[in-house]
C-alpha cells in the first residue's frame, strides 16, 4: 500500500492557507449578518440596496460552501488513507490518487481568489477598444480583439453587453465599448489594459507585406453607486442606430445614445433599451463610473509619484505582442507569459495571461512594501 501522507499533508496545508485568504471566520460572521438582512420583509423597498445585499450574500455563501465541501473531502481522504494503510489495502490507491488530484485542481482555482487584491476586483467591467496605428489593419485588429474578449467572457459564463461599435472605414471597427458582467470580471480584465500589438501578413496589402498594427484597451470597474457632479454643458450627446453584438452591425432603431464628456474625453454609450431616455440614463451611469474610476486612478498615481514609485502598468503602454508571421507567438511584455498557439488565444484562451498578470502585480506590490 502506497504512503500518501506527504501528498495529504500538502493538500491539508493548502486548505489551511485557503481558510486565511478566503477569510473564512470573518466571512461566516458576515454571512450571519447578511442572513438577517435578506430575511427582512422590507428589503426590496430599496432595490439598489437589496441587489447589493443579495449579491454579497450569494457570493459569500458560494465561497463558504465551496470551502466546506473541499475541507470535508480532504478529511474523508485522510480517513480513507488511514484505514487503507492499517488494512494494507492497495485497492484504495486509485481512489486516493483521483481524490488528491481533484482537490489540488480545485485549490488551484481557489488560490486565484487570493490574487484579487484591488478594491473593485470583484466588480463587473466596462471595456473600450480603439484602433490606433496601422490604418485598416488596426481597425481589423480591433474587431479581432472584440471577438477575443467576447469568446473569453462566453467561456467563463460572463454576460457581454455591447454599448457601441463604430464601423471601420473599409473593414473592422474604429472603436467599441462593452460591459462584461460577472464576479471578478474587472479583476481579470485589468490585465488587458494597455496597447496590444499585432504582426502579420496584411490581408489588405496586395503585395502581401508584413504589417504591424496597434489597438488600445481600457478597462473600468462597474461601480453601483458612483456619485459625481457632472455639468450638463460638459456633455455632448449623439444618437445613433443600435447595432448587433460582436461585429454583426445590423441597424435596428435610432434610440442608442453616446455621451462624450468634453473635459476628460471619456465616452459612454448604451443601446440595450428601446427608449432613448433609458439609454441616456444608462450611459450617464456608465460615464459617472468612468469619471470616478479615473479620478481614483489619478489619485493613486499621484501618491505613487510622491512616494517615488511611478506606475509601470499605465494603460497607454504596450503590454502584449501577437505575432502571426514570421513565427507564431503571443507574449506578454510585463510577465513574460507566452503561448505558441495564437489561434487559441484569439479564440479567448486568455486565462494564463490574466493569472500571470495578477501574480506579477502582487509580486510588484510586495516588492514595493
Order of alpha helices (4+ residues) and beta strands (2+ residues): alpha-alpha-alpha-alpha-beta-alpha-beta-beta-alpha-beta-beta-beta-beta-beta-alpha-beta-beta-beta-alpha-alpha
